[in-house]
Amino acid sequence: MVLHLVLLLILALITTPVGSGISRVLLTMGQSERQSPVELAEFSIDPADQMTESDSIEDAPIEVDMDSLMSEVMMDVPVPMAIPGQSESGDVSTQLNIAAGAAESIAEMKPMFGGRSGAMRKALLAMFGGTQQTEDAVKLGLEWLKAQQQKNGSWSLRGPYGDGGTSENNTAATAMALLAYMGAGNTHPSGDYPDEVRRGIKWLVGQQDRRGFMAKSARDHEQMYAQAQAMIAICELYAMTGDSWLRAPAQLAIDFAVETQSPEGGWRYEPGFDSDTSVTGWFVMGLKSGVSAGLDVPQKTFYRIEDYLDSVQSYDGAAYGYQRRRDATPAMTAEGLLCRQYLGWRRNVPAMAVGLETLVEGHMLSTRDRDVYYWYYATQALHHYGGPLWTQWNDVMKVELPASQVKSGREKGSWSPQQDDWGPTAGRLYTTCLSIYCLEVYYRHMPLYSQEE
């Protein structure tokens, strides 16, 4: 992405007199024509051949000052070694080689979380269709979370806010809140909320026992969800900061995940026993966060996850069920496809296109049919895939989610759990955190695919 921005700037400067060249470039995403995607009938796959026109929605796109943005990006990259006999400025080909090296350096430094702050965040936000409204909603949501943090540094699923969950799970609540902060580039040494992150991670690590387990206070069927979320939080923070005191608890959490993988290849409610796609998806993200942090994760663990996904897929991998011999659902399909992306599927795998087209055309995000869990996974999978399908989904999401956020009163900045599929059980903090993740998607994780691929 950085290389393309540099190419755009250099080509503009070559063809424009110096001094009257480009000063600002507006990056937008759109598509005038697209192939009509697959139609659904209770999640059946039925290809259609007709072509339709789609109008690109533009909602306050982010403007990017290319000169200053590129200066900021380059400041984050090590200065390349001078070439003997070469002038300081160099010719165009040399500058392009340096730019390519800069892009590669950025990717190598922080391959998964490198877009969460600074110039890279601005560039990704503009390129993938974020708006000032989405950023304002994230900020407002983080402020609400700040007001809910307890004195000991943890968060609660039950309150003190209204419409809390039916049961308590401090481990899950704390991990989810921390992930919301980290998704916007906040850590304990930096960002706008260092104290909240520091107190939260200190409490979370304090829950870990000698095996690496952190969710003993949660209800039995919620413990492994909470464990996976806590693993993601610790591994992400270690990857983002390199803070040495986090390495041991992060590796211990990884070791616990590897040890408790079921014979089927996934995870479920009890360590080492049974599997379901829902719990397994959280563990996949935790393990991949560990890889990004440089932790020790056996490759055979991922091979076994692939075996489990094979056992719950249908339509050659285009759809996924909750468990074996269970019908495919939109939420499990979105989660299964995201796992496939992180486990190495190429963008041109036909089943990925079929599955994602099915989700967009048959199960578009709608606040009249709330399921923030499904939105969370579909948003990530479509963002990585990119192209017209992502544009179609994002054109709705970037408007609907900010508009449905509470704008006044005691719960200002949160999202109501009412009418959500799992909201009444999990509560307001759950719906708020997952909504924030969706609105951070532009920069929360670096994209897995290039559009050329």
C-alpha positions as CSV (number, residue, x, y, z in Angstrom):
1,M,0.0,0.0,0.0
2,V,2.8,2.4,0.9
3,L,4.6,1.6,-2.4
4,H,1.4,2.4,-4.4
5,L,1.1,5.7,-2.6
6,V,4.7,6.6,-3.3
7,L,4.2,5.6,-7.0
8,L,1.1,7.8,-7.2
9,L,3.0,10.8,-5.7
10,I,6.1,10.4,-7.9
11,L,4.1,10.0,-11.1
12,A,2.2,13.1,-10.3
13,L,5.4,15.1,-9.6
14,I,7.0,13.8,-12.9
15,T,4.0,15.0,-15.0
16,T,3.4,18.2,-13.1
17,P,5.7,21.3,-13.0
18,V,7.5,21.6,-9.7
19,G,5.9,24.0,-7.4
20,S,2.4,23.6,-8.8
21,G,2.2,19.9,-8.3
22,I,-0.2,17.8,-6.3
23,S,-0.8,19.0,-2.7
24,R,-3.7,16.8,-1.7
25,V,-5.1,13.5,-3.0
26,L,-8.5,12.1,-2.1
27,L,-8.6,8.4,-1.7
28,T,-12.0,6.7,-2.1
29,M,-13.1,3.2,-2.8
30,G,-15.9,2.4,-5.1
31,Q,-17.0,0.0,-7.9
32,S,-19.3,0.8,-10.8
33,E,-20.0,-2.7,-11.9
34,R,-19.9,-6.1,-10.2
35,Q,-21.1,-9.6,-10.9
36,S,-24.3,-10.5,-9.2
37,P,-23.4,-12.6,-6.2
38,V,-24.9,-15.9,-5.0
39,E,-28.5,-15.9,-3.9
40,L,-29.6,-17.6,-0.7
41,A,-32.4,-19.8,0.3
42,E,-31.8,-20.8,3.9
43,F,-28.1,-20.6,3.2
44,S,-28.1,-22.7,0.1
45,I,-25.6,-21.9,-2.6
46,D,-27.2,-21.0,-6.0
47,P,-25.0,-19.2,-8.5
48,A,-26.6,-16.5,-10.6
49,D,-25.2,-15.1,-13.9
50,Q,-26.9,-11.7,-14.2
51,M,-25.0,-8.4,-13.9
52,T,-26.2,-5.4,-11.9
53,E,-25.2,-1.8,-11.3
54,S,-24.3,-0.6,-7.8
55,D,-23.9,3.0,-6.7
56,S,-20.9,3.8,-4.6
57,I,-21.9,5.6,-1.4
58,E,-19.6,8.3,-0.2
59,D,-19.8,9.3,3.4
60,A,-17.4,12.0,4.5
61,P,-14.3,10.3,3.2
62,I,-11.0,11.0,5.0
63,E,-8.8,13.4,3.0
64,V,-5.1,12.6,3.0
65,D,-2.3,15.2,2.5
66,M,0.1,13.0,0.5
67,D,3.2,15.1,1.2
68,S,2.9,15.1,5.0
69,L,1.5,11.6,5.1
70,M,4.5,10.1,3.3
71,S,6.8,12.1,5.5
72,E,5.2,10.6,8.5
73,V,5.3,7.1,7.1
74,M,8.9,7.3,6.2
75,M,9.8,8.6,9.7
76,D,8.7,5.2,11.0
77,V,11.2,3.4,8.7
78,P,14.9,2.9,9.2
79,V,17.0,5.2,6.9
80,P,18.4,3.1,4.0
81,M,22.2,2.9,3.5
82,A,23.6,5.4,1.0
83,I,24.7,4.0,-2.4
84,P,28.4,4.8,-3.3
85,G,28.6,7.2,-6.2
86,Q,24.9,8.1,-6.0
87,S,23.7,11.6,-5.4
88,E,21.8,12.2,-2.2
89,S,18.4,12.5,-3.9
90,G,19.1,9.7,-6.4
91,D,17.1,9.0,-9.6
92,V,13.5,7.9,-9.8
93,S,14.3,4.2,-9.9
94,T,16.5,4.5,-6.9
95,Q,13.7,6.4,-5.0
96,L,11.2,3.7,-5.9
97,N,13.6,1.0,-4.6
98,I,14.0,2.9,-1.4
99,A,10.2,3.2,-1.1
100,A,9.7,-0.5,-1.7
101,G,12.2,-1.2,1.0
102,A,10.4,1.1,3.3
103,A,7.1,-0.6,2.8
104,E,8.7,-4.0,3.4
105,S,10.4,-2.7,6.6
106,I,7.1,-1.5,8.0
107,A,5.5,-4.9,7.3
108,E,8.4,-6.7,8.9
109,M,8.4,-4.6,12.0
110,K,4.7,-5.1,12.9
111,P,3.1,-7.4,10.4
112,M,-0.3,-7.8,12.2
113,F,-0.8,-4.7,14.3
114,G,1.3,-2.1,12.5
115,G,-1.6,0.0,11.3
116,R,-3.1,1.0,14.6
117,S,-1.5,4.4,15.0
118,G,0.4,7.2,13.3
119,A,0.6,7.7,9.5
120,M,-0.2,4.1,8.7
121,R,-3.5,4.3,10.5
122,K,-4.4,7.5,8.6
123,A,-3.5,5.8,5.3
124,L,-5.5,2.6,6.0
125,L,-8.5,4.5,7.2
126,A,-8.6,6.5,4.0
127,M,-7.9,3.5,1.7
128,F,-10.5,1.2,3.2
129,G,-13.4,3.6,3.6
130,G,-13.3,4.9,7.2
131,T,-14.9,8.2,8.0
132,Q,-14.7,10.9,10.6
133,Q,-18.0,9.5,11.9
134,T,-16.5,6.0,12.4
135,E,-13.6,7.5,14.3
136,D,-15.8,9.7,16.5
137,A,-17.9,6.6,17.4
138,V,-14.7,4.7,18.4
139,K,-13.6,7.6,20.6
140,L,-17.0,7.9,22.2
141,G,-17.1,4.1,22.9
142,L,-13.7,4.1,24.5
143,E,-14.8,7.0,26.8
144,W,-17.8,4.9,27.9
145,L,-15.5,2.0,28.6
146,K,-13.3,4.3,30.7
147,A,-16.2,5.2,32.9
148,Q,-17.0,1.5,33.5
149,Q,-13.5,0.3,34.7
150,Q,-13.6,-0.9,38.3
151,K,-11.2,0.2,41.0
152,N,-9.2,-3.0,40.8
153,G,-8.6,-2.5,37.0
154,S,-11.1,-5.0,35.7
155,W,-14.4,-4.6,33.9
156,S,-17.7,-6.3,34.5
157,L,-20.3,-7.9,32.3
158,R,-23.1,-7.2,34.7
159,G,-22.7,-3.5,35.5
160,P,-22.6,-0.8,37.0
161,Y,-24.1,0.3,33.6
162,G,-27.7,-0.6,32.6
163,D,-28.6,-3.8,30.7
164,G,-25.7,-5.9,32.0
165,G,-25.3,-9.5,31.2
166,T,-27.1,-12.3,33.1
167,S,-23.9,-13.7,34.6
168,E,-20.6,-12.3,35.6
169,N,-17.4,-12.9,33.7
170,N,-14.7,-10.4,34.7
171,T,-12.0,-12.1,32.6
172,A,-14.0,-11.9,29.4
173,A,-15.1,-8.3,30.1
174,T,-11.6,-7.1,30.9
175,A,-10.1,-8.8,27.9
176,M,-12.8,-7.4,25.6
177,A,-12.3,-3.8,26.9
178,L,-8.6,-4.0,26.5
179,L,-8.9,-5.3,22.9
180,A,-11.1,-2.2,22.2
181,Y,-8.4,0.1,23.5
182,M,-5.5,-1.7,21.8
183,G,-7.4,-1.8,18.5
184,A,-7.2,2.0,18.4
185,G,-3.4,1.9,19.2
186,N,-3.6,2.3,22.9
187,T,-1.1,0.5,25.1
188,H,0.2,1.0,28.7
189,P,3.2,3.0,27.5
190,S,1.4,5.1,24.8
191,G,-1.9,6.3,23.5
192,D,-4.7,8.2,25.0
193,Y,-5.6,5.6,27.7
194,P,-2.3,4.3,29.1
195,D,-3.6,4.1,32.7
196,E,-6.7,2.2,31.8
197,V,-4.7,-0.3,29.8
198,R,-2.0,-0.7,32.5
199,R,-4.5,-1.3,35.2
200,G,-6.5,-3.7,33.1
201,I,-3.6,-5.9,31.9
202,K,-2.2,-6.0,35.4
203,W,-5.5,-7.4,36.7
204,L,-5.8,-9.8,33.8
205,V,-2.3,-11.3,34.2
206,G,-2.9,-11.6,37.9
207,Q,-5.7,-14.1,37.2
208,Q,-3.3,-16.5,35.5
209,D,-2.5,-19.8,37.3
210,R,0.6,-22.0,36.7
211,R,-1.0,-23.7,33.7
212,G,-1.8,-20.4,32.0
213,F,-5.6,-20.6,32.8
214,M,-7.2,-17.2,33.5
215,A,-11.0,-17.8,33.7
216,K,-11.7,-19.8,36.8
217,S,-14.3,-17.4,38.1
218,A,-16.5,-17.6,35.0
219,R,-19.3,-20.1,34.5
220,D,-18.3,-23.5,33.1
221,H,-19.6,-23.0,29.5
222,E,-18.1,-19.4,29.4
223,Q,-14.6,-20.2,30.7
224,M,-12.9,-21.1,27.4
225,Y,-14.4,-18.1,25.6
226,A,-12.9,-15.9,28.3
227,Q,-9.6,-17.8,28.2
228,A,-9.2,-17.3,24.5
229,Q,-10.1,-13.6,24.7
230,A,-7.6,-13.1,27.5
231,M,-4.9,-14.9,25.5
232,I,-5.5,-12.5,22.6
233,A,-5.3,-9.5,24.8
234,I,-2.0,-10.4,26.4
235,C,-0.4,-11.6,23.2
236,E,-1.5,-8.4,21.3
237,L,-0.1,-6.1,24.0
238,Y,3.2,-8.0,24.1
239,A,3.4,-7.8,20.2
240,M,2.6,-4.1,20.2
241,T,5.0,-3.1,23.0
242,G,7.7,-5.8,23.3
243,D,7.4,-5.3,27.1
244,S,9.5,-8.1,28.5
245,W,7.3,-8.7,31.6
246,L,4.4,-9.8,29.3
247,R,6.4,-12.4,27.4
248,A,6.1,-15.2,30.1
249,P,2.3,-14.9,30.7
250,A,1.7,-14.6,26.9
251,Q,3.7,-17.8,26.2
252,L,2.0,-19.5,29.1
253,A,-1.4,-18.7,27.6
254,I,-0.2,-20.1,24.3
255,D,1.0,-23.3,25.9
256,F,-2.3,-23.7,27.7
257,A,-4.2,-23.4,24.3
258,V,-1.9,-26.0,22.7
259,E,-2.2,-28.4,25.6
260,T,-6.0,-28.2,25.7
261,Q,-6.7,-28.6,22.0
262,S,-9.3,-31.3,21.6
263,P,-8.8,-34.5,19.6
264,E,-11.1,-33.0,16.9
265,G,-8.7,-30.1,16.5
266,G,-10.7,-27.3,18.1
267,W,-11.8,-26.1,21.4
268,R,-15.1,-25.9,23.3
269,Y,-16.4,-25.5,26.9
270,E,-14.0,-27.8,28.6
271,P,-10.2,-28.0,28.1
272,G,-9.2,-30.8,25.8
273,F,-12.8,-32.0,25.3
274,D,-15.0,-31.5,22.2
275,S,-14.9,-28.6,19.6
276,D,-17.2,-26.0,18.2
277,T,-16.5,-23.3,15.6
278,S,-17.4,-20.4,17.9
279,V,-14.9,-21.0,20.6
280,T,-12.3,-22.3,18.1
281,G,-12.3,-19.0,16.2
282,W,-11.3,-17.0,19.3
283,F,-8.4,-19.4,19.9
284,V,-7.2,-19.1,16.3
285,M,-6.9,-15.4,16.7
286,G,-5.1,-15.8,20.0
287,L,-2.6,-18.2,18.5
288,K,-2.0,-16.0,15.4
289,S,-1.4,-13.1,17.8
290,G,1.2,-15.2,19.5
291,V,2.9,-15.9,16.2
292,S,2.9,-12.2,15.4
293,A,4.5,-11.6,18.9
294,G,7.3,-14.1,18.1
295,L,6.0,-16.6,20.6
296,D,6.4,-20.4,20.2
297,V,3.3,-21.9,18.6
298,P,3.7,-25.4,17.1
299,Q,2.7,-25.6,13.4
300,K,0.9,-28.9,14.0
301,T,-1.6,-27.0,16.1
302,F,-2.7,-25.1,13.0
303,Y,-2.8,-28.3,10.9
304,R,-5.2,-29.8,13.4
305,I,-7.5,-26.7,13.3
306,E,-7.6,-27.1,9.5
307,D,-8.8,-30.7,10.1
308,Y,-11.5,-29.5,12.4
309,L,-12.7,-26.9,9.9
310,D,-12.8,-29.5,7.2
311,S,-15.2,-31.5,9.4
312,V,-17.7,-28.7,9.8
313,Q,-17.6,-27.2,6.3
314,S,-20.1,-27.5,3.5
315,Y,-20.2,-26.5,-0.1
316,D,-16.5,-27.2,-0.5
317,G,-15.6,-24.8,2.3
318,A,-18.0,-21.9,1.4
319,A,-20.1,-22.4,4.5
320,Y,-19.6,-23.6,8.1
321,G,-21.7,-25.0,10.9
322,Y,-21.4,-24.8,14.7
323,Q,-20.3,-28.4,15.0
324,R,-20.2,-31.5,12.9
325,R,-23.5,-32.4,11.2
326,R,-24.9,-29.0,12.1
327,D,-26.4,-26.7,9.4
328,A,-24.3,-23.8,8.2
329,T,-25.2,-20.4,9.7
330,P,-24.1,-16.9,8.7
331,A,-22.1,-16.3,11.9
332,M,-20.3,-19.6,11.8
333,T,-19.6,-19.2,8.1
334,A,-18.1,-15.7,8.6
335,E,-16.0,-17.1,11.5
336,G,-14.9,-20.2,9.6
337,L,-13.8,-18.1,6.5
338,L,-11.8,-15.7,8.7
339,C,-10.0,-18.7,10.2
340,R,-9.3,-20.0,6.8
341,Q,-7.8,-16.7,5.8
342,Y,-5.5,-16.6,8.8
343,L,-4.6,-20.3,8.2
344,G,-3.3,-19.6,4.7
345,W,-6.1,-19.7,2.2
346,R,-5.3,-17.7,-0.9
347,R,-7.7,-14.9,-1.9
348,N,-8.5,-16.7,-5.2
349,V,-9.9,-19.9,-3.5
350,P,-13.4,-20.1,-5.1
351,A,-15.1,-21.2,-1.9
352,M,-14.1,-17.9,-0.2
353,A,-15.7,-15.8,-2.9
354,V,-18.9,-17.9,-2.9
355,G,-19.2,-17.8,0.9
356,L,-18.6,-14.1,1.3
357,E,-20.9,-13.2,-1.6
358,T,-23.6,-15.3,0.1
359,L,-23.1,-13.3,3.4
360,V,-23.2,-9.9,1.7
361,E,-26.3,-10.6,-0.5
362,G,-28.3,-12.7,1.9
363,H,-27.2,-11.4,5.3
364,M,-26.2,-7.8,5.0
365,L,-25.6,-5.9,8.3
366,S,-28.9,-4.4,9.4
367,T,-29.8,-2.8,12.7
368,R,-33.3,-4.2,12.2
369,D,-31.8,-7.7,12.7
370,R,-29.0,-7.2,15.2
371,D,-26.3,-9.8,15.6
372,V,-23.1,-8.1,16.5
373,Y,-21.2,-11.4,16.9
374,Y,-21.9,-12.1,13.2
375,W,-21.0,-8.6,12.2
376,Y,-17.7,-8.8,14.0
377,Y,-16.5,-11.8,12.0
378,A,-18.1,-10.9,8.7
379,T,-16.6,-7.4,8.9
380,Q,-13.1,-8.8,9.4
381,A,-13.3,-11.5,6.7
382,L,-14.8,-9.0,4.1
383,H,-12.2,-6.3,5.0
384,H,-9.3,-8.8,4.3
385,Y,-11.0,-9.9,1.1
386,G,-11.5,-6.4,-0.1
387,G,-12.9,-5.3,-3.4
388,P,-16.6,-4.7,-4.3
389,L,-17.9,-7.0,-1.6
390,W,-16.1,-5.1,1.2
391,T,-17.3,-1.8,-0.3
392,Q,-20.9,-2.9,-0.3
393,W,-20.7,-4.1,3.3
394,N,-18.7,-1.1,4.5
395,D,-21.1,1.4,2.9
396,V,-23.8,0.1,5.2
397,M,-21.7,-0.5,8.3
398,K,-20.0,2.9,8.4
399,V,-23.4,4.5,8.5
400,E,-25.6,2.1,10.5
401,L,-23.2,1.4,13.4
402,P,-22.4,5.0,14.4
403,A,-26.0,6.0,14.0
404,S,-27.2,3.3,16.4
405,Q,-24.7,4.3,19.1
406,V,-26.2,5.9,22.2
407,K,-25.6,9.7,21.9
408,S,-26.8,11.1,25.3
409,G,-27.5,10.2,28.9
410,R,-25.7,7.8,31.3
411,E,-24.8,5.2,28.6
412,K,-23.5,7.7,26.0
413,G,-21.0,6.0,23.8
414,S,-22.3,2.5,24.2
415,W,-24.5,0.2,22.1
416,S,-27.8,-1.2,23.5
417,P,-27.9,-5.0,23.8
418,Q,-31.7,-5.0,23.2
419,Q,-32.9,-6.9,20.1
420,D,-29.4,-8.3,19.6
421,D,-29.2,-12.1,19.2
422,W,-26.9,-12.5,22.2
423,G,-27.1,-9.0,23.8
424,P,-29.6,-9.8,26.5
425,T,-27.4,-12.6,27.8
426,A,-24.0,-11.0,27.3
427,G,-25.0,-7.4,28.1
428,R,-24.1,-3.9,27.1
429,L,-20.3,-4.1,27.4
430,Y,-20.3,-7.1,25.0
431,T,-22.3,-5.3,22.3
432,T,-20.3,-2.1,22.8
433,C,-16.9,-3.8,22.5
434,L,-17.8,-5.8,19.4
435,S,-19.2,-2.7,17.7
436,I,-16.0,-0.8,18.4
437,Y,-14.0,-3.7,16.9
438,C,-16.1,-3.4,13.7
439,L,-15.4,0.4,13.5
440,E,-11.7,-0.2,14.1
441,V,-11.4,-2.8,11.3
442,Y,-9.8,-0.4,8.8
443,Y,-6.5,-0.5,10.8
444,R,-7.0,-3.0,13.6
445,H,-5.3,-5.8,11.7
446,M,-3.1,-5.3,8.6
447,P,-4.9,-6.6,5.5
448,L,-4.0,-10.2,4.6
449,Y,-4.3,-9.9,0.8
450,S,-3.3,-7.4,-1.8
451,Q,-5.8,-6.5,-4.5
452,E,-3.4,-7.8,-7.1
453,E,-3.7,-11.2,-5.6
